[in-house]
Structures are given as C-alpha cells and as structure tokens.
Amino acid sequence: MFLEILCNAHRVPIELTTSGGKRRILLDGRELDCDWIPLPEGRYSIIVNGRVFDLGVELNGQTCTVASRNGTYTVRLIDSRHLPSGRDADQGMAGLQRISAEMPGKVVRILVKVGDTVKLDQGLLVLEAMKMQNEIRAPKSGVVKEVGVIEGKAVNSGEFLISLE
C-alpha cells in the first residue's frame, strides 16, 4: 500500500508491505522492520526496529491524530487512489499492481481469470485463514494480468496472488 503523510508542509512517502510474515515500512526511502497490534479504545502497540511504542490514534477522514508519551501530532494521510487526477475515482493507482497475501492461508475460490475487467473493491479471490474466509478485493479498477495461485493450494504471507493493470 502506498501513502503519503503530510506533516508541517513536508510530504513523506510511505510504502507498507508484508513479506514472509513480517511487516515492513519504507518511510521516506528508509526501510523499517515493524509490527503492530490494535488495542482497545483506538490504541496501538507498535514495534519499530525493536523499539516499542504505545500510541493513541484517531482518524477523521484524511486527518490522523497520533498521541504518544512524547506529545500529540496531527498529520494528513494522502492515499493516491483517492486524489483528483483526471481519471475516474474508482480507477485507483495507475500502472501494474501486484496483490500479495497479507496472511498465510488456503485459496478457497478464485473469482476472476486473466483478461477479466474488474472494478474497485470487486472480489478477486477467497482466502481461508484461521478458519475464516476472507474475500480479497481489487484495490483499483483494471484488467487482471496474472493469477499466481491455484484453488485449494496454501499460500504464505507475502506470496503473490494476482496482478491488475
């Protein structure tokens, strides 16, 4: 997932990925090992490069207020899939987008095939993980370019599933 954070008129690009069960953040060109879990009442426990942070997070539209022991910060999250750019809002990011498994599981059903045209948020496949079926949805409108999985087969976290263009 690609985002930008706008803080004090400074734009910071962020890419969030999951690979091999580990979450990584590419923050302004620096790669960080990280993990997080949601806690009650809008709080999160976050580990970044071995350091633990306890944060309160309040999201209101694109504005995010983050409270920590060091103070409270307000930032604006910019998701390029929702920016006005002359293309339809449901098209999402331009170019090829590779979708990977965010968790290990079993591919229960593939809902599309190569060449299919899909809309933003349309179901692409069903992944069973921890006895729950999760529908993996299209992050943008486009055409299915590749399907990298087979029904009934297990996938690992970070494994390639489908690409859209």
C-alpha positions in Angstrom: 0.0 0.0 0.0 1.4 3.4 -0.9 0.5 6.5 1.1 2.0 9.9 1.8 1.9 11.7 5.2 1.7 15.5 5.1 3.1 17.0 8.3 4.1 20.6 8.7 4.0 21.1 4.9 6.5 18.2 4.5 5.4 15.2 2.4 6.8 11.8 3.4 6.2 8.8 1.1 5.3 5.5 2.8 5.0 2.0 1.4 3.6 -0.7 3.6 4.3 -4.4 2.7 4.0 -7.8 4.3 6.5 -10.5 3.3 7.3 -13.8 4.9 5.0 -12.9 7.9 7.0 -9.7 8.6 5.6 -6.2 8.1 7.9 -3.6 6.6 7.6 0.1 6.1 9.6 2.0 3.5 9.5 5.5 5.1 10.9 8.3 3.0 13.3 5.8 1.4 14.3 4.1 4.7 13.3 0.5 5.4 12.0 -0.2 8.9 11.1 -3.6 10.4 7.8 -3.2 12.2 4.8 -4.9 13.6 1.6 -3.6 15.3 -1.5 -4.8 17.1 -4.7 -2.8 17.7 -5.6 -2.4 21.4 -8.9 -1.3 22.9 -10.1 2.4 22.6 -8.1 3.4 19.5 -4.7 2.5 20.9 -1.9 0.6 19.1 1.2 -1.2 20.3 3.8 -0.7 17.6 7.3 -2.2 17.4 9.7 -0.3 15.0 13.3 -1.6 14.7 13.0 -3.3 18.1 11.6 -0.3 19.9 8.1 -0.5 21.4 5.6 2.5 21.1 2.2 2.8 22.7 0.1 5.2 20.6 -3.4 6.5 20.6 -4.7 7.0 17.1 -7.8 8.9 16.0 -8.7 9.0 12.3 -11.1 11.6 11.0 -11.2 11.5 7.2 -7.7 12.1 5.9 -6.6 13.7 9.2 -4.9 11.5 11.8 -4.1 12.5 15.3 -1.4 10.4 17.0 -0.8 10.7 20.7 2.3 9.3 22.4 4.4 9.9 25.5 6.3 12.5 23.6 3.3 14.5 22.5 0.4 14.7 20.1 0.9 15.0 16.4 -1.7 15.7 13.7 -0.8 14.5 10.2 -2.8 14.3 6.9 -2.8 10.9 5.2 -2.8 11.1 1.4 -3.9 8.0 -0.5 -3.2 8.5 -4.2 -6.1 6.2 -5.0 -8.4 9.0 -3.8 -6.7 12.0 -5.4 -8.3 14.0 -8.2 -6.2 13.3 -11.3 -8.4 13.5 -14.3 -9.3 9.8 -14.1 -12.3 8.2 -12.6 -12.2 8.0 -8.8 -12.7 4.2 -8.8 -9.7 3.6 -11.1 -7.1 3.8 -8.2 -3.4 4.0 -8.8 -2.1 3.9 -12.4 0.1 1.1 -13.6 0.5 -2.6 -12.6 -0.5 -3.5 -9.1 0.6 -6.8 -7.6 -1.6 -8.2 -4.8 0.1 -10.4 -2.2 -1.3 -12.4 0.7 -1.4 -10.5 3.9 -1.6 -13.7 5.9 -0.9 -17.4 5.4 -4.0 -19.4 4.3 -5.6 -21.6 1.7 -7.1 -20.3 -1.6 -10.7 -21.4 -1.4 -12.0 -19.9 -4.6 -10.7 -17.7 -7.5 -13.4 -15.3 -8.7 -11.6 -13.9 -11.8 -9.4 -15.0 -14.6 -6.7 -13.4 -16.8 -8.2 -10.8 -19.0 -11.2 -10.0 -16.8 -12.1 -6.4 -16.3 -12.7 -5.6 -12.6 -13.9 -2.6 -10.6 -12.5 -1.1 -7.5 -13.4 -3.3 -4.4 -14.7 -6.2 -6.6 -13.9 -9.6 -5.1 -10.9 -11.3 -6.7 -10.5 -14.5 -4.6 -11.4 -16.0 -1.3 -8.6 -16.9 1.1 -9.3 -19.1 4.2 -7.1 -18.1 7.2 -7.7 -19.1 10.8 -11.0 -20.8 9.9 -12.3 -17.6 8.4 -13.0 -16.9 4.8 -11.6 -13.5 3.6 -12.5 -12.1 0.3 -9.5 -10.3 -1.3 -10.9 -7.3 -3.2 -9.5 -5.2 -6.0 -7.6 -2.2 -4.8 -8.3 -0.5 -8.1 -10.3 -0.9 -11.3 -8.4 -2.6 -14.1 -7.7 -5.8 -16.1 -6.4 -9.0 -14.5 -3.0 -9.5 -15.9 -1.9 -12.6 -13.9 -3.3 -15.1 -11.4 -0.4 -16.6 -9.5 -2.4 -19.1 -7.3 -4.5 -22.2 -7.7 -7.7 -23.1 -5.9 -7.1 -25.4 -2.9 -3.4 -24.6 -2.5 -1.9 -23.0 0.6 -0.1 -19.6 0.4 2.3 -18.0 2.7 2.2 -14.4 3.9 3.6 -12.1 1.2 3.1 -14.6 -1.6 1.9 -13.2 -4.9 -1.8 -13.7 -5.7 -3.0 -11.6 -8.6 -1.8 -8.6 -10.6 -4.1 -5.8 -12.1 -3.3 -3.2 -14.6 
